[in-house]
Amino acid sequence: MHGRRPSSLIAGGVLFLVVFAGLTIAALATAELNVATVAIAIVSLFVCVAVVLALIGAMRNPPE
């Protein structure tokens, strides 16, 4: 992959992370606190951490 494609994919990942985290925070702020809400929050946090780790790996070792 040459040109702007790798950086645009990383930018897309960052955009996804920002939107997903924002929607998660908004949903948690308006939701009633119960076991299901906490479970969804934990899954959402796991997804955010996984995306952050993937983005860090992509920035450290860009494809050739």
C-alpha positions in Angstrom: 0.0 0.0 0.0 1.5 3.3 -1.0 0.5 6.9 -0.7 -2.2 8.1 1.7 -4.0 4.8 2.2 -2.3 3.6 5.4 -2.7 7.0 7.1 -6.3 7.3 6.0 -7.0 3.8 7.5 -5.4 4.9 10.8 -7.5 8.1 10.7 -10.6 6.1 10.1 -9.7 3.9 13.1 -9.3 7.0 15.3 -12.6 8.4 14.1 -14.3 5.1 14.9 -12.8 5.2 18.4 -13.9 8.7 19.1 -17.4 8.1 17.9 -17.8 4.8 19.6 -16.4 6.1 22.9 -18.6 9.2 22.7 -21.7 7.1 22.0 -20.8 4.8 24.9 -20.4 7.7 27.3 -23.7 9.3 26.1 -25.6 6.0 26.5 -24.1 5.3 30.0 -25.0 8.9 31.1 -28.6 8.4 30.2 -29.0 4.7 31.2 -30.3 3.3 34.5 -27.5 1.7 36.4 -28.0 -2.1 36.6 -26.1 -5.3 35.8 -26.8 -5.1 32.1 -25.5 -1.5 31.9 -22.3 -2.5 33.6 -21.8 -5.5 31.4 -22.3 -3.4 28.2 -19.9 -0.8 29.6 -17.2 -3.4 30.2 -17.6 -4.8 26.7 -17.4 -1.3 25.3 -14.3 -0.6 27.3 -12.8 -3.8 26.0 -13.5 -2.8 22.4 -12.0 0.7 22.9 -8.8 -0.8 24.4 -8.5 -3.3 21.6 -8.9 -0.5 19.0 -6.3 1.7 20.8 -3.8 -1.2 20.9 -4.4 -2.0 17.2 -3.9 1.7 16.3 -0.7 1.9 18.3 0.6 -1.3 16.6 -0.3 0.1 13.2 1.5 3.4 13.9 4.6 1.6 15.2 4.8 -0.9 12.4 3.2 0.6 9.3 2.7 -1.7 6.3 5.3 -1.5 3.6 
